[in-house]
Amino acid sequence: MNRIRIAALAGLLLLAADASENARKRAEGYLYGHRTLLVPLPYDKAQLSELLGKTGCSMAACTDFGLSSAFLAALAEAAPDEYGQLAEEMERPADKAARRKAAGPKRKPGREHHE
């Protein structure tokens, strides 16, 4: 799957604190026209790479809305001025995803006998 498609599916695009200006512009380009949040992290590339197990990592996408919301809530707890607004913005899509998951798959009328 290409990078732009992943960014479109993601709830968050995380950017390392020491990411280059080019990486920041590329991340913003991935997100153009999408509702994905760009989150500058307090971690540098070395820390992000170590946590994700991938060398030279300056950005990462999180496609799980519940995980994205929990991650931002934890960041907001540590630095409310910097991440509080982003955490609030992420709550609505996370709640919506949880409701869709709880409702189960959509079923068309008349398809019951195929299961």
N, C-alpha and C positions, 0 to 999 in steps of 0.2 A: 504494500500500500504506500502511495507516495506521501511525502511530508505534508503537503498542503491538505490532503484529504484527512490525515491524522489530526492536524491542527483544527480542522473544521468539526471533527467529531469530539474533540476534547472539551472539557469544562475549563481547564486551566492550561496555560502554557507558561512554564516556570523558566525564569532566566537567571543565570548565575550573576552574582554581584559584580564580578570582574569580566563579564562578557564584553566583547569588543563592540564598537559602534556598528560595525557591519552585521554582527550577529543580532543586535537589537533591531536594526532595520529589516533584516530578514524575517525575524519573528513577527514584527508588525505587518510585514507583507503577507505572511501566512494567514494572519488573522483578519485581513481586510475583508469586510463584508460578512463576518461571522460574529457570533455572540460570545466567543471564547475570551476569557480574561487573561491578560498578560500580567504576570506577577513577578516583579523583581525580588529575588531571594536575598536573604542576608548571608548566604553561603557562597563561597567562591567556586571556581570550576573544579579545583582539586577535591574539595569536600563533596561536591555534587557527583563527580565521577566516582569517588570512593563509595558513596551511599548507593549509587545505582549500579555499580560494578561495570562501568563502561568508561573507557579512557577518553579524555579530551571532550567531555560533555559540558556544553555551555547552556543548553536548554533541554527541557523535558516536557512532554505532554502527559496530562492525566485525563483519561477518558471516562473514569468512573465519577459520577457527580457526587455520590455520597462520600467517597474518599477525598475528593476535591474540597468539599465543604468542611469535612473534619480537619483536613490539613490547614485550610485557611483559618478555621476557628482556633487551632493551636497556635498559629503564627500571630493571630490577633490577640490572643491571651498574653503572649510575650511582648508584643509591640502594638498596642491598640491604636495608636495614632497612625501608624503606617499601614496596617492590614485590617483594621476594623471595618472600614467601608467596603473593602473587597469581600470580606467574610459575609457581610450582610447581602451583597449582590449575589453571592453564590448560594445562599440559603433557598431562594425561590426555585432555581432549576433543580436543586437537590431534592426539595420536597416534591416537586412535580415528578421527578424520576422515581421516587419512592412510591408515590401514588400509582403510577403506571405499572410498576413491578407488582404491587399488591393486588391490582385489578386482574392481573393475569393476561394471557394472550387474547387478542380479539378473535371472536368466532363469527363467521357468517351464518345467517339463518339457513337451516336446511343441511348443514354440514355435520350434524351430530352423528349420523349413521356411518360416517367415514372413519370414526375414531375407534 
